[in-house]
Amino acid sequence: MITLHHVQYGRSFRVLWLLEEIGADRIGPWQIVEHRIGTPEMRAGDLPRLSPAVRIPAIALDGLEMAESGAIVEYLIETRAPELGRAVSHPERPAYLQWIHYAETQASLIENLNLMHLFLRPPARPDPVMCKLLAARLKSTLAGIEARLADGQDWLLPGGFSGADIMLGFNLFAAPYYVRMEGFPRLTAYQARMAARPAYQRCIAMEGPQRFYAQDFYPVPEA
């Protein structure tokens, strides 16, 4: 039995989606331990042992205990679904690795925007300059993907859907809360292709309505 420590629509969504893409018939059954971000309960139970930073995702499988979404995604693909990765000798291997890690660069910007807009409590206020800088950097990372999604190419790699797309899927759920997406038609179509995948739809059904963001868009606060 695989155990996934999960927060709704957090980075652990990547692992949940990958498990659904692989399927229980190939990987075996799994169970989810759900956490709420910022609650004392996250430091109870197994999570502190599984994750050095006491953060999600964390997973127990094969007698192993792992944290970090990118590491878990790479391990599961290498051991259970090599068709979703790119072998060392594959010509798309460098681009595959680049996009896996690009997703974390982008996610760190989203995380910092979440901290500024959602976790600060009165009398603390988000810093307008920092929020503007983070949103601009996030927009720049989205533009980088938009420019590389060539016409007629459905996924990040010419060879088709891969773990790199799964890593970016979480980001494209969260990014529109901070960046207007009207200027990114290829990205919008790319996200729609993700949302149409049956495994992604099963994850959304399990997650239910998101309860993290209190509004549809978070503009840069006034100085």
C-alpha positions, 0 to 999 in steps of 0.5 A: 500500500502506497501512502501519500501525504497530501494537501488539496491542490498543493504540490502533492497534486502532481504525485496524485495525478501521476498515480492516477495516470499510472493506475492501480493495476500497475502501481498497486493501491494507494491511500491519502493522508490529507493535511491542512497547511499551517495546522499543528497536526502537520507535525504530528504522525508520520510526516516529520519523519518522511519529510525533512522540512515537514512539508508535502508531498511525502510518500511511503512506498517500496519500503522507502520514504520520500519527500519533494514532488520532483524527486517523487515524480522522477522516481515513480516514472523511472520505476513504474512508468518509463514511458512518461519519462525520457531515458538517459540516451533519449534526445529529449532527456535534457529538455525533460529534465529542464522542464521538471526543474523549471516547474519548481522555479515557477512554483517557488514564485507562486509559493511566495505570492501565496505567503504574501497574499494569504498567510500574512495576517493583520496588522501585517500587510503584503509588501506592494513592491515585492508582490509586483516583482513576484507577479512580474517574475511569474508572468515571465516564466509563463511567457517562457513556456508560451514561447516554446509551445510550438504550433501543433505541439500538444505537450512540452516535449515533441515526443508527447505527454510526460512527467514534465507536463505533470509537474507544470500542471499544478502551477497552471492551476495556481498561476491565474490567481496572480497573472491574467492569462488572456495574453497566453493563448497557447498556455490556455489551450495547453492547460485545457488539454491537461484538464481533458485527461481522464486521470486529471479529471479523476483527481479534480473530482477527488479534490472537490472545490478548492478552499485555499484561495478566497477570491478569483484574482489577487492584484498587486496591493496598493502602496 
